[in-house]
């Protein structure tokens, strides 16, 4: 489901896999769905997700705005159909709790796709092996300017009521990765901005987030993330460890490809550990990591094995989303249990 990201990333991602047949694509506009289905060589294009049941599918993938992610995921989970869903899976913690309850006994996954990248896997192994000693602090800087913000589009990605904004689009990835790299967030303090002004919760959604956090495992975190930045594109993680610094960095305009991993043993000399060579044939860099997750999802359906990230992880991230806004509006630290 989804005629934007679903058509651009999900369908080509699934088509990289053996023994997977994409039989239908659904969207809100039937004519557009039929046109995109024809362009992509999908047998059917329809409006509305409920009619997907007519195609006797073995699984569904959902790439819709958060409100519709929740509605569609709830529908298919209640029918015991395995679901791979985009993040955020909902607009509220109570909705995420509902989906988690419905997902019991149904295979599911959520597309926090950075963890599928080789660069992130290599960084995680360096951290787990404590090659540089224990982490003391993590700093994250992620600067980009989204197509929607560059062009002032009036779509859900910039709409407060539809849970658009940098929290849903980028910060959710960061909060999941902190959980994946180390442990859950237990304390969070956040400041949000919109068009270089204090975010008020009205008009355009927030486009910049500065937050500080404490992880359950003890590390301090500092993050500055914007999808409306006028600065040079950058996505960088710095893990300050007892015996040096681990750096994970991408300076390209592609969200996914182009990451590099370096280590500094404390002598200010960066040693290259991994460099992503980029995508072949100028392919969208998001397709390969999605395909990796989709492959694990399809295999889980066949084996019955639970995989991560899933609705349990997404429910935790939804709690962090809620904490970001509560901290900003109440101007206080939020303690998360």
N, C-alpha and C positions, 0 to 999 in steps of 0.2 A: 504494500500500500504506500502511495505517495508518488506524485508525478514530478517532484523536484529531486531531492536527494535519493529517493527510492529508485527513480529511473536512471539517474546519473551514476550511482554507486552500488546500490543493492543488486540490481539486475546484472550488470557486468561482473560483480563480485561472485554471485552465485554461478554465473556461466563459466567461470574458471574451474568449477568443480565437476568431477565425473559423477555420473548417475544422478544429476539434479536437473529437473525440467521446470522452468518457469512457465506456468500455464496461463496466468492471468495477472494483470496489473489494474489496480483500482485507484480512483481519485474522486474528487468532488464534482468534476465536470466530465460527463460521459464522452462528449466529442473529443476533448483533449486526450482523455484516456485511450480512446480508440486510435487517435492519430499517433500517440507515443507508442502504443502497442505495435502498430504497423511499422513504425520507424525502427523499433528494436527487435522486430521479428517475434513478438509474443503473440500467442494465438488469440487472446481476448483482452479487451480493455473495457472496463465497466465503471459505473459510478456507485459509490456506497460500498462499504466493506462487508455488509451482511450477506450480499449475494455471492461472495467468495465461496460460501459453503456449498453452493450448487456445483462447484468444480471438484469436490471431493479431495481437497488438498491434504497433504500430510503435515504441512507446517505453513506458517505465515511469517512474513517480515513486515515490520511497521516503521514507516519513516514519515511521521506527521508532526504537527505542532503538539506541545505537551497535553493540551486538553483532549485532543483527538487520539493521541497515543494512549491515554488512559481509557477512553471509551472503547477503542478498538481492542486493546489488550484485554480489558475486562470481558468483552464479548467472546473472544476466542479462547481465553483461559477457561471460561465457564463451560465451553464446549469441549474442553480437554484437548485442544489443538496446540501443539508446541509453538512458542512465540519467540522470535528474535525482534527486539524493539530498540528504537533509537532512544537516546536520553534527551531530556528528563522523561521519565515514564509517566509523570503526572504533574499536577500543579500544586498539590498539597501533600503533607505527610500522611494525613488520613487516607487519601486516595492511594498513596504508595503502600500503606499498610493493607488496604483492601486487595490490591494486586498481589502482594506477597502471600496473603491468605489463599487467594484463588490459585496461585501458582504451585501450591503443594501437590506433588504427584504429577505435575506437568512440566516437561522439559522446557527451559527458557534461557535466554541470554540477552544481554544489553550491550549496545555498541559503544563501549569505552575503548576505542580502537588503538590508542597510542601504545597500550601494553602488548600489542601484537607486533610492534616494530622491533627489529633486531637491535637497534641502538638502545632502546629502553630495556630489553632483555639483558644485554651485556652490562649496562649500568646496574641493573638489579643484582646480577651475579657478583659484581665487584663489591656491592654493598653487603650482600649476604655472606660473602667470604671474608669480609672485613679486611680487604687488601690494604686499605688506608686507615684501619682502626675504626672505632665506633663514630657514628655521625653525631656531631654536636649541634649543627644548625643547617637548615635547608633554605636557600633563597631561589625564588622563581621570578623570572621576568618574561612576560609574553606580550609582545606588542604587534598588532596588525591593524589593518583597516578593512573591515568587511565590505563586500559588494553592496550590501544593503545600506550601510552607513555612508559609503562614498557617494552613493546615488540618492540618499535620503528617501529610500523606498518606503512606502506605506504598507508594509507586510508584517506578519506576526513577529518577525525577528527583531523589530524595533517597537513592538506594541506591549505596553505594560499589562493590559488586561489578558493578553494571550501568553504571558510568561516569556516574552522575548527578552533580549538583553544579554550582556556579557556573562552573567551568572549562568544562565541556561546553556549558552552556546560554547563558552570556553572554560569557565571556572569549574563547571561540573567535571570536566576531564581532569583538571588539576586535583580536585578533591578526591576523585577516585584513585588517581595515581599515588597520592600520599598514602592512602589505605593500602594500595598494592605494593608500593616500595617498602613501607614500614608498618603502620598501624593506624587505627582510627583517630580522628580529631576529637579531643576532649575539651579544649578551650578555644574560642574563636572571637576575634575582634575585627570588625569590618567597617570600611568607609567606601561609599559608592558615589560615583559622579555620572553626570549626563551632559554631554556637550560642554565639558569643562566647567560645569556648575554643580553645586551640591544636589544630589539626586533627591527628588521630592515624592516620587511615586506617582507622578502625574505626567501626562503627555508622553514623550519618548522614554523608552526603557533605559535603564542604566547601561553605560557603555564602558565604564572603567571601575575596577575594583582593587582596592588595596586592603589586604588582610594579614593579620598575624594570628598564629595558631600554636597550640601545644599538642603534640601527639601523645597517645597513650604510652608509647615506648620512651617518651621523655624529650624528644627533639623539639627545638623551636623552629618555627616556619615563618618566613616573611615572603609575601607574594604581591606583585604588581602586575595586573592583567588588564589590557584594553583592546577592544575591537574597533576603536575609533581613534587610533593613534596617528599623529602626523610624523612620528619618528620612523627611522628605518625598521623594517620588519625584523623581529627577533623572537625566538622562543628558547629560553635558556634556563636550565636547572643547575645550581651549584650546591654540592653536598660538602660542607665543611667538616672534615673528619679530624681525628686526633693526629694522624700522621700525613695529612695532605688534603687536597681538594679534588673531587670528581666533578667534571664539567660535561654536561649534555647540552648541545647547542645546535640550533638550526637558524641560519640567516637567510634562507631562501623564501620565496613567496608561496611555496607549497606547504600546506599545513603538515603533511606527513613525511614526504621524502626530503632528504638533505641533512638529516641529523648526524652530528659528529660526537664522538666520545673521547674525552681527554682526561688524563690524570696529572696532577701536580704534586710531587712528593714534598713540597714545602720550599723548593728552591726557585719558584717562579718559572720553571721550565715545563711547558705543557708537552706531555708525551701522548702521541696519537694512539688510541686503542681501536677505533672503528670510524669509518667514514662511509655514509650511505652514498652509493654511486648514482642515486636518482632513478626515476622511472623510465622504462623503455618506451620509445615512440611517443614521448610527451603524454603518456597516459595520466589521468587524474591520480595523484598520489594517494588518495583515500581508498581507491579500489582494492589494492593488494592487502592492506591490513584488515579491511572489512572481509575480504575473501578468506583470510586466515581464520577469523572468528567464525564466519559462516561455515567453514569446513569443520571446525570443532563442534559447532552446533548440530550440523547434520549427523556427524559421527555419534554425538551424544544421544540423538533420537534412536539410532540403531542399537547402541549399547546400553542405554538407560543410565549412563553415567552423568552425574551433575557436573556442570562446568561453571567457571567464573570468567567474566563478570555476569551476574544474573540479577534477578529481581530483589534478592536479599541485599546485594551490594548497592543497587539503585535506590533501595529504601533508605540506606544509610546516607547516600549522597543527597537524597531529598531532605533529610534532617539537617544536613549541612547547609543546603540552600535556604531553608527556613531560618537557620541560625545567622546566616549572612545578613538577611534583611532585618531580623530582630535586633542584631547588634548595631546596624547602621541607624535605624530609626530610634532606638532607645539610647544610643550613644553609650553602650556598655559592653563588657565582655559577656559572652554566653557560654555557659557550661553545658556540655553535651554528654548525656549518659547513654 
